[in-house]
């Protein structure tokens, strides 16, 4: 398995640069509305897959409960296990997909959107023992940029938050420990690029790496599984909650 040799610079497809962007910011009146429309997009972390293969509340479900302390909330959950950036792009653009119309309808009404996507694009290749290249990360980041552009076109007023990923195998006794240096190098490049792209497109990046690493034995109880415990999902939800409220993150 080859480790990337150069840090990933901010790489956007040429067609993205032809857009005239305005910030993806919500009105200051968001919390004064009678009801907040919240849409979550993502992979198994958004779906709520547990560390031992079960199902439970994911971070969007805990975030919904936090939002309810301010307003009535109308949540729409579109997180699915195994989802990649290409899957979300297809849901957004292909009318034959079952989620296409419900997702478009939800996004057009959304006040708040959360997104976590891209880890599977990268991790699946590395964990299969295949070479990961700069183009692999570039293409994944470009897909995320395209997703953000589509959301903006559908609903310029929605406030969008993009989750950064954490080290999924921090336990020293994990079967995947030999992969960790490569995973960390790739994820650091990925996170840095997604943070910059998110800011460029008016979304807000929400880091989780330090949060999870500081309490990995509780947040990631299964050494060989990337999914968070209930406490981990609550911690990630709290990071989103503080970002939505314009506060600094609890863990830096």
N, C-alpha and C positions, 0 to 999 in steps of 0.2 A: 504494500500500500504506500503510495507516494504522498509525502507531505508537501503542501503548497510551499513554493519557494519565495513568493513575493506577497506582501499584503495586498488585499483587494482594494483598488481605488473605486471611487464612485462611478459606476458604469451604467448609463441609461441608453437604451436603444435610441437611434437617431429620431425615430418617429415621435418618441415621447418629448423630445426637446422642441418639437414644433408647436406644442401646446402653449397657450398663454395661461399661466397658473395664477389663481388667487387662493389665499389660505383657506384650508378646510377647517374653519372655526365655527363654533356654535354661538348663537346669540347669548348675551349675558342673562337673558330672560329664561334660559333653559329650565332652571329649577323653579321658576314661577309659573310654568305651564301646569295645567290641570293633570296632564298625563305625559310622561316621558316615554317615547318610543325608542326602545333599545334593541339593537341587532348584534348578535355575535356570529362571527365567521371563524372557522378554524378546523383543526384536526382533532385528534382524540383528547387533547387537553381541554378543548372547549366542550367536547361531548361528555366529559366526566368519567373516562375510563380509569379504573382504580389500579393500584400497583400489582394486584394479583388477578387481573383479568375480569373483574366485575364492573358494575356500573354504579355511579353515584352522581352527586352534584359536581359539576366542573366549576372552574372559577367564574364563568358567566352567571351561574345560578346563585352563587354567593354574592356576586356584584349586584344582581337584581335585588336581593334582600337589602343590601346597603342603599341602593337607590330608592327603595321604598321608604326609607326613613325621611326622605325629602319630598317625595311625590308619589302619586300613583304611577305604576310602571306597566307598560305593555311590551313584554319581551318576545323576541323572535330568535330562536336558537337554530343555527345552521351548521354547527360543528359536527363533523363525522370522522370516525376513526379511519386512518389510512389516507386521509385527504392530503393532496399535494397542491402546489400553486396552480398547476394545470387544471386540477379538478374545480377549483374556485373560478378560474377564468372561464371554464366551460359552463359552469352554472350561471355565470353572469352574461354569457354571450350566445349560448346555444339554446334556442327556443324549444328544442326537443327534449331537453333535460327536465326531469320532474321538478327540480327545485327552481327552475329559471323564473317562472312567473311569481311564485310566492316570495322569492328573494328580491326580485325587482320591486315588487309592491312594498315589501318591508323597508327596503333601503330608501325608497322615495319619501317615506314618512319618518325616517329615523332622525332622532336628535343625537343619539350616541351610537357609535359603531366600535366594536372591539374586534381585533384580528390577530390570530396567531397561526402562522402557516410558514412552511419552508423547511422545517426540520427533517421531515421525511424525504424531501427531495435530496437532501445531502446525506443524512445518516444511513438511509437504506443502501446507498452505493458503497459507503465506507464499510458498513458492517457485513456486506457481502464480499469484502476483500478486494473490491475494485478500486481503481485509481480515481481520486477526486481531483479535478482540475479547476483552474481559475474560471474557465468558461462555465463549469457546472454552477459555481456560486454566482457568477455574473448573470446567468440565465435565470436563476431563482430570484435574485434581487430585481432583475428587470420585470419578471412576472409580478412580483409584489408591487412594483411601481405602476404597472399597467392596471392591477386591481384597484389601487388607490385613485388612479385617473378615472376609471370607470365609475367608481363610487362618487367622485367629485362631479362628474357629468350628470349623474342621476340626481344628486342632492348636494349642492354646494354648501348648504348650511350645516350639514351633519358634522359633528365633532368626532374625529377618528383617532383611535388609540391602537398602536401596533406593538405587540408583545415581543420582547427579546427572549432568546432561549438560554437555558442554563446547561451546565455540565450534567448529562443524564446518568453518568456512571461515576459518581465521586467516591463510592466505597472502595477501599483498598483491596477487598476480597471479591470484587466483581469479576465475572468471567470476561468482561469487556475491558478490563484495566489496560491491556496492551494497546488498545485503540485510543485511549484517552488523549495522549499528546496530539494525535492527528485530529481527533474530534474537537479538542479545545482550540487548536489553531484555526480550523475551518469555521467553527462557530464564532470565534472572536472576529474573524474577517466578515462573516455574515452579519453579525450583530452591528458592527461598526458601519457597514454599508447600509443596512436597513435603517439604522438611526438617522444617517445623513439623508437618505432618500425620503424618509418619512418627513423630516423637517423641511426638505425642499418642496414637498407636495402638500405641506400644511397639516400633516398629521403629527401626532405625538408618540414618540417611542417610549415604551415602558420596560425598563430592564428588570430582569429577574435573577440573573446569574449569581450576584452576591447574596441576595436574599436566600436562595435555595442552598447555596454552598455553606452558609453560616449555620444551617440547621438541617443538614442533609439526612442525618440519621432518622429524623422525624418526618421530614418532607418527602424523602425517597426511601421508604423502609425496605423495599425489595432491591437488593444490590444489582439485580440483572434485569430490571424493568424501569423504563423511563418515566412512568406515570406517577403523579403526585398522590400523596395521602390527602385525606379531608383537610388536615391542617395546612398542607402545602397549597391546596387550591384556595383555601381561605387567605393565606398569606399573599398569593398572587392577586387575588381579588382586591385585597387591601391596597396593593400597589396601584392598581387601576383606579380605585376609589380616590386615593390621594391625588393622583394625576388629574382626575376629573374635577376635583375640588381646588386645583391649583396649588397644592401643597407639595413640599419636598418629600421625596421618598423616605420611608423609615430606615431603609438600609441602603447605603451607598457603597 
